[in-house]
């Protein structure tokens, strides 16, 4: 397997990990736990509250986290496997 393919796989694994962590954080962070409408709403508001904003900021943070983790996984693999 080519080095670039392995780096893309590492990024994908990092992204999948980030998605799982984001879902778990939203489900447990709010006043109402779980993945029902009230749990998601309060979880996103709690995540957004960490930066002094509300639910909209929580959506942005929750969506950006998996992308950042995927990029870090890709970059770390490329850096560690450089010749």
Backbone bond lengths (Angstrom), bond angles and torsions (degrees), N, CA, C in turn:
res aa  C-N    CA-C-N  psi(-1)  N-CA   C-N-CA  omega(-1)  CA-C   N-CA-C  phi
1 X - - - 1.459 - - 1.530 107.82 -
2 X 1.321 115.99 138.58 1.459 120.81 -179.20 1.526 111.07 -69.45
3 X 1.333 114.24 154.37 1.463 120.35 179.90 1.526 111.30 -61.63
4 X 1.331 117.17 -39.55 1.469 120.88 -179.53 1.530 110.79 -65.00
5 X 1.322 117.60 -39.26 1.463 121.31 177.88 1.518 110.64 -63.28
6 X 1.324 116.31 -41.77 1.465 120.18 178.16 1.527 111.07 -64.80
7 X 1.321 117.28 -36.45 1.464 120.57 178.24 1.521 110.84 -66.35
8 X 1.332 116.64 -39.42 1.464 120.19 177.65 1.525 110.37 -65.52
9 X 1.315 117.18 -39.81 1.470 120.70 177.21 1.530 109.90 -63.60
10 X 1.324 117.49 -41.22 1.471 120.69 177.95 1.527 110.46 -61.98
11 X 1.327 116.95 -40.07 1.463 120.50 176.06 1.513 112.12 -64.46
12 X 1.335 116.76 -39.78 1.461 120.70 178.17 1.515 112.77 -65.20
13 X 1.314 116.06 -40.24 1.470 120.19 176.90 1.521 110.18 -64.92
14 X 1.323 116.54 -40.83 1.456 119.87 176.49 1.516 112.20 -63.02
15 X 1.335 116.35 -40.50 1.470 120.32 177.82 1.517 112.26 -64.66
16 X 1.327 116.71 -42.64 1.463 120.51 178.63 1.526 110.87 -63.55
17 X 1.313 116.37 -39.26 1.460 120.57 176.53 1.521 110.67 -63.56
18 X 1.325 116.32 -41.32 1.457 120.62 178.37 1.518 113.21 -64.32
19 X 1.331 116.83 -38.41 1.463 120.47 177.51 1.521 110.35 -63.94
20 X 1.325 116.31 -45.59 1.465 119.69 178.65 1.517 112.38 -61.58
21 X 1.324 116.04 -41.38 1.463 119.83 179.13 1.528 111.34 -67.23
22 X 1.320 117.10 -38.33 1.464 120.58 178.95 1.524 111.41 -65.19
23 X 1.319 116.57 -43.68 1.463 120.14 178.71 1.524 110.40 -63.10
24 X 1.323 116.73 -44.18 1.461 120.12 178.40 1.515 112.91 -62.97
25 X 1.321 116.18 -38.61 1.462 120.05 179.14 1.520 111.26 -66.09
26 X 1.326 116.47 -46.24 1.471 119.87 179.74 1.524 110.09 -63.42
27 X 1.323 117.63 -40.80 1.459 120.87 -177.70 1.529 112.52 -66.28
28 X 1.324 117.47 -29.69 1.456 118.99 -174.73 1.527 114.93 -107.87
29 X 1.327 118.42 -11.01 1.463 120.25 -172.55 1.517 114.14 -81.55
30 X 1.297 118.48 -26.27 1.461 120.69 -172.15 1.504 114.46 -81.06
31 X 1.317 114.53 176.97 1.460 121.22 177.01 1.524 110.76 -66.78
32 X 1.325 116.56 -31.38 1.462 122.43 176.03 1.518 106.59 -111.87
33 X 1.324 117.84 118.12 1.459 120.10 -178.96 1.516 110.41 -82.50
34 X 1.307 116.20 155.06 1.453 121.52 177.51 1.515 111.60 117.08
35 X 1.334 114.25 179.84 1.455 120.30 -177.03 1.522 112.54 -112.76
36 X 1.318 116.73 25.94 1.457 121.07 170.30 1.518 109.41 -79.76
37 X 1.305 116.76 177.72 1.469 120.98 -177.47 1.528 111.81 -58.48
38 X 1.318 117.13 -45.02 1.468 119.10 -179.11 1.526 111.95 -70.67
39 X 1.321 117.15 -34.59 1.458 120.59 178.22 1.518 112.06 -67.09
40 X 1.335 116.45 -43.17 1.460 120.25 178.99 1.522 110.48 -66.49
41 X 1.329 116.24 -44.66 1.465 119.88 -179.54 1.521 111.66 -61.43
42 X 1.335 116.99 -48.23 1.459 118.79 -179.13 1.521 111.39 -70.28
43 X 1.318 117.96 -32.31 1.462 120.81 176.99 1.517 112.18 -66.12
44 X 1.337 116.95 -44.34 1.462 120.26 178.18 1.523 111.00 -65.99
45 X 1.319 116.92 -37.69 1.464 120.18 177.21 1.531 110.66 -65.19
46 X 1.328 116.95 -38.68 1.468 120.09 178.56 1.525 110.95 -67.27
47 X 1.335 117.14 -40.93 1.461 120.28 177.64 1.531 110.08 -64.48
48 X 1.324 117.51 -43.68 1.457 121.23 176.94 1.511 112.60 -66.08
49 X 1.315 117.04 -29.80 1.457 121.55 178.44 1.513 113.42 -66.24
50 X 1.334 117.70 -19.87 1.459 120.10 178.35 1.523 112.20 -66.49
51 X 1.329 116.55 -21.65 1.468 120.40 177.73 1.523 110.91 -111.65
52 X 1.317 116.94 12.97 1.454 121.67 176.05 1.514 114.66 82.96
53 X 1.305 117.20 17.61 1.469 120.86 179.78 1.519 109.25 -121.54
54 X 1.304 116.95 -161.96 1.458 120.83 -176.50 1.513 112.75 -116.51
55 X 1.321 113.75 -147.92 1.449 120.70 -173.51 1.526 113.09 -64.37
56 X 1.324 118.66 -36.85 1.470 121.05 -179.87 1.527 110.86 -61.12
57 X 1.315 116.79 -41.88 1.466 119.87 176.48 1.521 110.54 -66.36
58 X 1.328 116.93 -34.19 1.458 120.74 176.57 1.517 112.08 -62.71
59 X 1.334 116.60 -37.57 1.459 120.62 176.97 1.529 109.90 -64.35
60 X 1.321 116.77 -44.24 1.471 120.92 -179.17 1.523 110.74 -63.61
61 X 1.319 116.41 -45.77 1.469 120.40 -179.29 1.528 110.32 -64.47
62 X 1.324 116.34 -44.17 1.457 120.71 -178.22 1.524 111.19 -65.87
63 X 1.316 117.80 -34.99 1.462 120.78 178.50 1.525 111.94 -76.40
64 X 1.310 117.42 -32.17 1.465 120.77 -177.27 1.525 112.55 -78.49
65 X 1.307 117.92 -27.86 1.466 120.64 -175.88 1.533 112.90 -59.36
66 X 1.343 120.24 -49.34 1.473 118.76 178.65 1.525 113.04 -62.13
67 X 1.332 117.12 -35.16 1.465 119.81 178.30 1.525 110.96 -64.77
68 X 1.325 116.15 -41.80 1.458 120.16 179.44 1.527 111.34 -66.39
69 X 1.317 116.93 -40.42 1.465 120.56 -179.99 1.527 110.28 -68.51
70 X 1.334 117.60 -38.86 1.468 120.89 177.40 1.525 110.55 -63.45
71 X 1.324 116.79 -44.15 1.465 120.30 178.59 1.518 111.08 -63.64
72 X 1.324 117.02 -39.05 1.461 120.48 178.28 1.526 110.68 -65.55
73 X 1.327 117.74 -41.54 1.467 121.20 177.97 1.516 111.81 -63.04
74 X 1.322 116.36 -43.31 1.467 121.54 178.40 1.526 110.31 -63.28
75 X 1.328 115.87 -49.98 1.457 119.83 -178.37 1.520 112.78 -64.61
76 X 1.322 116.91 -39.93 1.464 120.86 179.61 1.522 110.58 -64.08
77 X 1.324 116.77 -42.74 1.465 119.32 178.70 1.520 110.25 -63.53
78 X 1.336 117.27 -45.11 1.458 120.44 179.89 1.532 110.91 -61.45
79 X 1.332 116.59 -39.70 1.446 121.05 -178.38 1.531 110.94 -69.40
80 X 1.322 117.20 -43.98 1.462 121.04 -177.69 1.530 112.61 -71.76
81 X 1.321 117.11 -27.72 1.464 119.32 -177.13 1.519 112.73 -101.10
82 X 1.335 117.83 10.15 1.469 120.03 179.89 1.515 110.20 -69.37
83 X 1.309 114.07 145.60 1.475 119.51 -178.30 1.494 111.74 -93.94
